[in-house]
């Protein structure tokens, strides 16, 4: 009478056997915390309880909604179970027996299951089998869990127990775990990680088949699904790996403990084979894969060879590997998240730079532009004021942005203001802000550009257009003094780096009294001169190709490039509007082009002279009415240019006519930038 079992039937088949342990109560219900979980809608969450009292097993209904029925009668109180009683809970049936043979009165109800027997704890994983009645009974009675553990001692300090070679077993296992941890850390995906872990498990335990199963990902991407998937499996026997039974999997995941079970049968009992000739497992280990209290899956190992039965040390080693796999999975997830976040940050950075208008870097690989790039690199780390000089349209603002985003202030704001676009009153308000009611139209407080650029950079374009009054106040701020908003009295101090830009001759303005001398010297700390486009003709093809790609993308056109004649026109043109003009010319050409290439007819070029042009070189001096003074350099430049044009740019012939060496002519061509003037004037 010491043995007692509850045999569970699902539908027309017996599905599970649960051994009742004296002194322990067993709860039945739909809730996952019950000892026996019945997936039945008519079953209450906590439906019934089986317990031992006065040497007998009692059944008690826990005030369930649909009641508990035994042998056709609904329970009204505690009921003493008798061998052969059939318990009905909803659509589920359970047989109470003392002898497993009592559960099978005829061959029509043979137990057909891949689930384990819980005897005395959790059961043994077996492949799906169809056996005769006696074999089934012997199998269930012979299978029992021998060990359980919730923490592996191999992850602690090695103990003094020694193996046959005199080496502590824990030490040897820890060495294997250390090597395995390094290999797991190198894995770039879950599948390779699982296979590396299996290889280490097969090397460190007495098993010949096994697999690693993980929970499937839910909608949030976390491994919290109730369904398990085999991510890696291996079998060194002649038979394929058999998946762990649902009962054993749910037991391990529910308790969070590793279990080991042995089948003590020998060849005289069952021949160690089932009715289809497949070898049965002789011992099994199942360990949870855990990470910070969450159960991610499990490790399932078993042996089919009676000569290689698992030992308690194998259970310890398996749990240690399972815990290591849990940490490796978490690290792998973090690496993947970090990579995804890095890509997202890069994308956001590109988008932000596009919003700030710096989606393109400075285009040009000529010698003069390389010098500009070097000057930017030297100026960026400093806090000193920078003065950028160059003709209109050369890209002074782009250079200022490059200085800012290459400096330690790159995370701060970059604020730009054109001093020529505002009147004196409005410019002062834009720079320093104003208080409500400071002047007509000042309906609320306004924060000025200096305050907006705190911890960042303020660029003032066309600094030469600033009035003397604003210059004086601007100079005080540059010297580190506080300032007040227009109409205010509260002192304000900011940390701003100033970059000024101009296309004017500030030295001439200082001499004429139009620009403050002290402000000029305060601004003229670091100077970057951006050359006009005609002085760097080598960059024209590169710039033209860049703008062509840009406007192809914006308009959806697929122009392949420029015709030879169109490129010749671009190289001969002097570009009075510099890069800004080229941008507009290419944009217009992309819209108007009729063929696959931009032709010379698609280019609309102006006849304006450049800011540095004089009448010399366009018309001989003797043809002019009246005398116009010119420097010797201008006269020499014009004379060399016309001589080159007359000889169709035959440099040797030109040098002979001019009476100079060929090398001297090359130097003068570079000095005066005559390559850009090959227009046959």
Secondary structure as GFF3:
##gff-version 3
##sequence-region A 1 681
A	DSSP	beta_strand	5	10	.	.	.	ID=ss1
A	DSSP	beta_strand	13	19	.	.	.	ID=ss2
A	DSSP	beta_strand	26	29	.	.	.	ID=ss3
A	DSSP	beta_strand	36	37	.	.	.	ID=ss4
A	DSSP	beta_strand	48	53	.	.	.	ID=ss5
A	DSSP	beta_strand	56	61	.	.	.	ID=ss6
A	DSSP	beta_strand	69	70	.	.	.	ID=ss7
A	DSSP	beta_strand	73	74	.	.	.	ID=ss8
A	DSSP	beta_strand	79	80	.	.	.	ID=ss9
A	DSSP	beta_strand	86	89	.	.	.	ID=ss10
A	DSSP	beta_strand	92	97	.	.	.	ID=ss11
A	DSSP	three_ten_helix	100	103	.	.	.	ID=ss12
A	DSSP	three_ten_helix	107	109	.	.	.	ID=ss13
A	DSSP	beta_strand	117	118	.	.	.	ID=ss14
A	DSSP	alpha_helix	133	142	.	.	.	ID=ss15
A	DSSP	beta_strand	143	149	.	.	.	ID=ss16
A	DSSP	three_ten_helix	153	155	.	.	.	ID=ss17
A	DSSP	alpha_helix	169	185	.	.	.	ID=ss18
A	DSSP	alpha_helix	190	204	.	.	.	ID=ss19
A	DSSP	beta_strand	209	215	.	.	.	ID=ss20
A	DSSP	beta_strand	228	235	.	.	.	ID=ss21
A	DSSP	alpha_helix	246	255	.	.	.	ID=ss22
A	DSSP	beta_strand	258	263	.	.	.	ID=ss23
A	DSSP	alpha_helix	267	270	.	.	.	ID=ss24
A	DSSP	beta_strand	283	291	.	.	.	ID=ss25
A	DSSP	beta_strand	294	303	.	.	.	ID=ss26
A	DSSP	three_ten_helix	306	308	.	.	.	ID=ss27
A	DSSP	alpha_helix	312	355	.	.	.	ID=ss28
A	DSSP	alpha_helix	367	380	.	.	.	ID=ss29
A	DSSP	beta_strand	386	389	.	.	.	ID=ss30
A	DSSP	alpha_helix	396	405	.	.	.	ID=ss31
A	DSSP	beta_strand	414	418	.	.	.	ID=ss32
A	DSSP	three_ten_helix	419	421	.	.	.	ID=ss33
A	DSSP	alpha_helix	424	432	.	.	.	ID=ss34
A	DSSP	alpha_helix	449	452	.	.	.	ID=ss35
A	DSSP	beta_strand	457	461	.	.	.	ID=ss36
A	DSSP	three_ten_helix	463	465	.	.	.	ID=ss37
A	DSSP	alpha_helix	468	478	.	.	.	ID=ss38
A	DSSP	beta_strand	497	502	.	.	.	ID=ss39
A	DSSP	alpha_helix	506	511	.	.	.	ID=ss40
A	DSSP	alpha_helix	517	523	.	.	.	ID=ss41
A	DSSP	beta_strand	526	529	.	.	.	ID=ss42
A	DSSP	three_ten_helix	533	535	.	.	.	ID=ss43
A	DSSP	three_ten_helix	537	539	.	.	.	ID=ss44
A	DSSP	alpha_helix	540	555	.	.	.	ID=ss45
A	DSSP	beta_strand	561	562	.	.	.	ID=ss46
A	DSSP	alpha_helix	564	572	.	.	.	ID=ss47
A	DSSP	alpha_helix	578	592	.	.	.	ID=ss48
A	DSSP	beta_strand	597	598	.	.	.	ID=ss49
A	DSSP	three_ten_helix	600	602	.	.	.	ID=ss50
A	DSSP	three_ten_helix	621	623	.	.	.	ID=ss51
A	DSSP	alpha_helix	632	646	.	.	.	ID=ss52
A	DSSP	alpha_helix	651	658	.	.	.	ID=ss53
A	DSSP	alpha_helix	662	672	.	.	.	ID=ss54
A	DSSP	three_ten_helix	674	677	.	.	.	ID=ss55
###
